[in-house]
């Protein structure tokens, strides 16, 4: 029987390898806009590019991006965002497309986020993800 601690250690090692594969210097910079909120600024971006697969009707990887509480819960791979640390947030890594294996949205599924849109999401996360 595999122990829970061994599984947790293995998952942590996988996350560390995935995060190490991302060259954070190549991420789009955070936007300079202040007062960024989920409802006003981020939800429309997610609705355009993400909620078809990560919304109320379908939750790929058990991740929902249609409400703030759902975003904060994350999915089966863990937290989607690290509040205050956009460069360490899985959603930024995936949406930036720097790792072809985890790039979101998958090619042909939705319009990818632009560097400016990713920068706005980064600003939101860095400002506390409210």
RAHU-V324519 format. One line per field, one symbol per residue. ss: DSSP state (h for helix, s for strand, l for the rest). Layout:
# RAHU-V324519
ss: ???
This chain:
# RAHU-V324519
ss: lllhhhhhhhhhhhhhhhhhhllhhhlllllllllllhhhhhhhhhhhhllllsllllshhhlllllhhhhhhlsllslllllllhhhlhhhhhhhllllllllllllllllllhhhhhhhhhhhhllll
